[in-house]
Amino acid sequence: MVQPRTRPLCCGPPFFDASAMKTDAGQVTDGDITIDSNHETPDQIAIAFQDDPPTTEDTAAVSADPVEAAPVAEEPAQPAKRKRRSDPTEAVKSAIAKQREAERRADAAESKVQALSAAGAPTPPETQTAPDPVPPSWSRFKEMPGVPKPDQFTAYEDYSMALAEFVSDAKQGEQRAAHEQRQVAQQQQVQLDRWSKTLDEARQTDPAFDDSLNLDTPMSMPMQHLAMESPQGIEILKWLSAHPDDAQRISTLHPAEAYREMGKLEARLEAASPPVSGPARVVSSAKAPIKPLGTSPPVEDPFEITDDLSMDEHFRRMNAADRQAGRL
């Protein structure tokens, strides 16, 4: 007896009924499984709970041997449902994979939109840093010592007058200091110009002048000043270049002692230099002065300082005069 041919269960409609599920906006619940999504619709989430469709091989096998497929129709549909519910992990994994793919596409689209917006937006102009404000000219008076303070006066008028007087005195002091600096600079420039002229004349007189000098000769500031101011400055340079040990000793002395040693050196060189030839001095033909009568003979001052004194004698007489006057 041939049994009637029945439709196999795998070829029938899917067991899952999406209409039987509870749905909300982006949320689907099937039994004890609930999936939320911000990108998938409820219908798209419901697809994750459906069973996979039968493959081509299964369909061909059922069509080739309908007799063997008949017992399948006698089996209830309940075991397939139990199989789907006994392994809910696959449905969850599939739903999560689709959700993540949708999120990835949304993020990629958002990044592309941001890139296009950034490319089309105008570039903001570069802001230039403003320079630091220059403090007012009167602010320097606030840092000076002795500036009047408001708490030192009982009346504001007294404070304002004292402050105005302080500022006026400070400005006058600054002007005097600037004037003195200009004078010192001018004097130094005149001294340097005169010294440069003296060196040029020495080179013209002695072509080997530069070769006779030792550029490594130590000379302190007092030694340089006296050499530039002395009429024997060229000879002093030559002597110091030829005697570097004495030059080293003098350069380490106190300025007063250095001036004294340089004065001695100047006197020795001046005495050793030959007299300058020139026209003979004309003696006056006038009569000798009349000697006054009844006067005491002139007394020589032992502390008198003249230009023909040596440096040692000059300092000796100055110290003796100071001791006699009680200043030492």
C-alpha positions as MATLAB code, in Angstrom:
seq = 'MVQPRTRPLCCGPPFFDASAMKTDAGQVTDGDITIDSNHETPDQIAIAFQDDPPTTEDTAAVSADPVEAAPVAEEPAQPAKRKRRSDPTEAVKSAIAKQREAERRADAAESKVQALSAAGAPTPPETQTAPDPVPPSWSRFKEMPGVPKPDQFTAYEDYSMALAEFVSDAKQGEQRAAHEQRQVAQQQQVQLDRWSKTLDEARQTDPAFDDSLNLDTPMSMPMQHLAMESPQGIEILKWLSAHPDDAQRISTLHPAEAYREMGKLEARLEAASPPVSGPARVVSSAKAPIKPLGTSPPVEDPFEITDDLSMDEHFRRMNAADRQAGRL';
ca = [
       0.000    0.000    0.000;
       1.338    3.298   -1.028;
       1.085    5.945    1.562;
       0.092    9.406    0.480;
       3.025   11.691   -0.195;
       3.434   14.345    2.407;
       5.406   17.558    2.332;
       8.653   17.219    4.317;
       8.988   19.464    7.311;
      12.214   21.071    6.083;
      10.524   22.270    2.955;
       7.621   23.862    4.711;
       7.388   27.383    5.885;
       9.813   28.537    8.617;
       8.891   27.521   12.087;
       9.604   31.002   13.448;
       6.663   33.377   13.423;
       7.820   36.968   13.769;
       4.315   38.145   14.537;
       4.283   36.099   17.722;
       7.261   38.031   19.134;
       7.066   41.028   21.374;
       8.608   44.040   19.655;
       9.440   47.594   20.609;
      11.439   50.294   18.806;
      14.716   48.507   18.139;
      13.937   45.716   20.635;
      12.771   42.103   20.032;
      11.946   39.495   22.668;
      11.607   35.802   21.873;
      10.971   33.681   24.882;
      13.800   34.281   27.300;
      16.013   36.171   24.770;
      15.844   39.974   24.317;
      17.953   41.963   21.808;
      18.217   45.786   21.775;
      19.699   47.715   18.824;
      20.058   51.385   17.928;
      20.574   50.694   14.209;
      18.370   47.614   13.341;
      14.621   47.657   12.987;
      12.505   45.046   14.804;
      11.957   43.178   11.520;
      15.683   42.978   10.877;
      16.294   41.671   14.407;
      13.511   39.104   14.024;
      15.328   37.570   11.053;
      18.110   36.529   13.429;
      15.674   34.181   15.224;
      14.577   32.374   12.045;
      15.945   28.945   11.210;
      18.410   28.613    8.378;
      16.742   27.592    5.043;
      17.376   24.054    3.807;
      20.320   23.500    1.552;
      20.069   22.318   -2.061;
      21.406   18.871   -1.207;
      18.745   18.294    1.441;
      16.015   19.319   -0.989;
      17.362   17.019   -3.690;
      17.574   14.067   -1.298;
      13.967   14.491   -0.252;
      12.809   14.732   -3.876;
      14.791   11.626   -4.933;
      13.485    9.324   -2.189;
       9.996   10.339   -1.202;
       9.395    7.066    0.531;
      12.096    7.737    3.051;
      10.904   11.269    3.552;
       7.440   10.138    4.489;
       8.297    9.109    8.043;
       9.536   12.614    8.619;
       6.053   13.949    8.128;
       4.777   11.672   10.881;
       7.195   13.193   13.346;
       5.817   16.170   15.163;
       7.298   19.627   14.518;
       8.126   20.009   18.214;
      11.695   18.552   18.089;
      12.854   21.275   15.617;
      11.539   23.956   17.894;
      13.241   22.350   20.888;
      16.504   22.241   18.895;
      16.303   25.931   18.152;
      15.576   26.816   21.770;
      18.093   24.356   23.174;
      20.898   26.282   21.285;
      20.021   30.021   21.449;
      23.682   31.055   21.311;
      23.839   30.916   17.527;
      20.831   33.199   17.150;
      22.317   35.675   19.607;
      25.707   35.610   17.878;
      24.091   36.200   14.504;
      22.038   39.106   15.819;
      25.055   40.677   17.519;
      27.173   40.279   14.381;
      24.555   42.042   12.296;
      24.232   44.768   14.906;
      27.976   45.362   14.947;
      28.129   45.431   11.152;
      25.412   48.058   11.100;
      27.248   50.128   13.727;
      30.478   49.848   11.733;
      28.771   51.105    8.596;
      27.165   53.970   10.516;
      30.538   54.974   12.006;
      32.209   54.834    8.601;
      29.510   57.014    7.080;
      29.779   59.515    9.913;
      33.583   59.692    9.522;
      33.224   60.282    5.784;
      30.727   63.092    6.386;
      33.057   64.711    8.923;
      35.993   64.465    6.512;
      34.001   66.108    3.732;
      32.826   68.840    6.100;
      36.379   69.502    7.280;
      37.694   69.663    3.699;
      35.043   72.147    2.652;
      35.264   74.349    5.728;
      37.434   77.486    5.365;
      40.740   77.452    7.223;
      40.616   79.880   10.151;
      43.244   82.637    9.951;
      46.285   82.248   12.145;
      46.044   84.374   15.233;
      49.080   86.508   15.871;
      50.296   86.698   19.436;
      50.004   90.210   20.739;
      53.306   91.667   22.011;
      53.758   92.150   25.697;
      52.548   95.562   26.814;
      55.298   98.075   27.471;
      55.230   99.247   31.097;
      54.721  102.990   31.546;
      57.770  105.167   32.079;
      56.737  106.149   35.601;
      56.612  102.534   36.827;
      60.390  102.507   37.424;
      60.017  105.091   40.201;
      57.904  102.665   42.241;
      60.883  100.295   42.575;
      63.388  102.956   43.637;
      64.526  102.984   47.260;
      63.080  105.762   49.364;
      59.941  106.280   47.292;
      57.155  107.814   49.451;
      54.302  105.537   50.514;
      50.698  106.654   51.103;
      50.669  105.215   54.637;
      53.516  107.562   55.613;
      51.255  110.621   55.361;
      48.032  111.651   57.018;
      46.856  113.787   54.088;
      46.848  112.735   50.469;
      48.046  116.190   49.386;
      51.217  115.762   51.413;
      51.803  112.361   49.793;
      51.271  113.699   46.270;
      53.667  116.621   46.849;
      56.333  114.349   48.340;
      55.953  111.919   45.453;
      56.234  114.726   42.874;
      59.398  116.004   44.551;
      60.852  112.498   44.651;
      60.147  111.922   40.958;
      61.646  115.314   40.045;
      64.833  114.602   42.003;
      65.080  111.126   40.478;
      64.752  112.511   36.945;
      67.425  115.138   37.605;
      69.721  112.442   38.977;
      69.188  110.321   35.877;
      69.934  113.307   33.652;
      73.153  114.060   35.547;
      74.249  110.436   35.361;
      73.537  110.299   31.631;
      75.455  113.563   31.098;
      78.442  112.240   33.032;
      78.411  109.028   31.045;
      78.389  110.988   27.791;
      81.309  113.092   28.977;
      83.292  110.022   30.022;
      82.579  108.379   26.667;
      83.674  111.508   24.806;
      86.874  111.767   26.845;
      87.657  108.119   26.224;
      87.050  108.578   22.511;
      89.351  111.610   22.414;
      91.995  109.658   24.328;
      91.725  106.711   21.934;
      91.947  108.959   18.890;
      95.049  110.661   20.275;
      96.621  107.307   21.140;
      95.878  105.937   17.659;
      97.568  108.961   16.156;
     100.594  108.410   18.413;
     100.843  104.776   17.288;
     100.641  105.788   13.619;
     103.467  108.275   14.103;
     105.570  105.589   15.847;
     105.026  103.213   12.917;
     106.110  105.879   10.469;
     109.228  106.614   12.500;
     110.099  102.948   13.172;
     108.844  100.421   10.574;
     109.707   97.566   12.968;
     107.611   99.058   15.758;
     104.855   96.408   15.623;
     107.428   93.603   15.632;
     109.031   94.990   18.789;
     105.787   94.731   20.777;
     104.585   91.642   22.603;
     100.821   91.381   22.320;
     100.694   88.986   25.303;
     102.164   91.567   27.701;
      99.856   91.847   30.765;
      98.673   95.410   31.375;
      96.058   96.479   33.902;
      93.746   99.432   33.365;
      95.945  101.885   35.344;
      98.950  100.840   33.255;
      97.021  101.378   30.018;
      95.730  104.776   31.085;
      99.154  106.056   32.108;
     100.779  104.723   28.934;
      98.195  106.508   26.765;
      98.458  109.766   28.706;
     102.251  109.832   29.107;
     104.546  111.538   26.575;
     106.727  108.434   26.939;
     103.874  106.043   26.152;
     105.593  104.437   23.152;
     108.785  103.855   25.130;
     106.728  102.421   28.013;
     105.130   99.912   25.654;
     108.501   98.841   24.317;
     110.004   98.487   27.788;
     107.034   96.440   29.123;
     107.184   94.176   26.055;
     110.890   93.584   26.682;
     110.352   92.926   30.428;
     107.225   90.722   30.743;
     108.074   89.700   34.330;
     108.017   93.311   35.541;
     104.846   93.925   33.555;
     103.212   90.928   35.255;
     104.285   92.198   38.701;
     102.963   95.735   38.132;
      99.657   94.489   36.700;
      98.887   92.660   39.983;
      99.475   95.715   42.204;
      96.837   97.985   43.726;
      95.909  100.848   41.357;
      97.683  103.422   43.557;
     100.848  101.322   43.713;
     100.592  100.600   39.972;
     100.482  104.349   39.244;
     103.535  104.851   41.477;
     105.529  102.128   39.697;
     104.505  103.421   36.292;
     105.548  106.928   37.373;
     109.006  105.659   38.274;
     109.260  103.891   34.918;
     108.165  107.026   33.106;
     110.791  109.109   34.923;
     113.607  106.666   34.093;
     112.654  106.522   30.428;
     112.321  110.286   30.217;
     115.783  110.765   31.744;
     117.298  108.203   29.371;
     115.705  109.651   26.254;
     117.912  112.016   24.212;
     116.977  115.691   24.292;
     114.809  116.840   21.458;
     116.773  119.041   19.092;
     115.219  122.363   18.263;
     115.894  126.057   17.922;
     117.970  127.662   20.637;
     116.052  129.447   23.317;
     116.276  133.250   23.173;
     117.476  134.817   26.423;
     115.656  137.984   27.356;
     117.724  141.169   27.239;
     115.667  142.810   29.954;
     117.320  143.998   33.165;
     117.225  141.850   36.262;
     114.348  142.573   38.614;
     114.963  144.956   41.491;
     115.389  143.303   44.854;
     113.066  144.800   47.433;
     114.680  146.232   50.610;
     113.726  145.417   54.169;
     112.049  142.089   53.414;
     112.896  138.682   54.770;
     114.425  136.163   52.387;
     111.943  133.828   50.797;
     111.381  130.545   52.599;
     110.985  127.424   50.480;
     107.801  125.410   51.148;
     108.834  121.792   51.827;
     105.358  120.580   50.796;
     105.108  122.500   47.528;
     104.122  120.289   44.610;
     105.458  121.187   41.195;
     105.309  119.547   37.785;
     108.978  118.588   37.762;
     108.648  116.267   40.786;
     108.826  112.517   40.392;
     105.905  110.319   41.330;
     107.565  109.174   44.557;
     108.371  112.754   45.619;
     104.879  113.827   44.655;
     103.259  111.191   46.900;
     105.763  111.857   49.700;
     104.978  115.572   49.844;
     101.233  114.934   49.653;
     101.399  112.476   52.559;
     103.589  114.869   54.605;
     101.149  117.731   54.011;
      98.231  115.521   55.057;
     100.032  114.462   58.233;
     100.838  118.068   59.139;
      97.215  119.047   58.570;
      96.033  116.154   60.739;
      94.271  114.325   57.951;
      96.421  111.194   58.439;
];
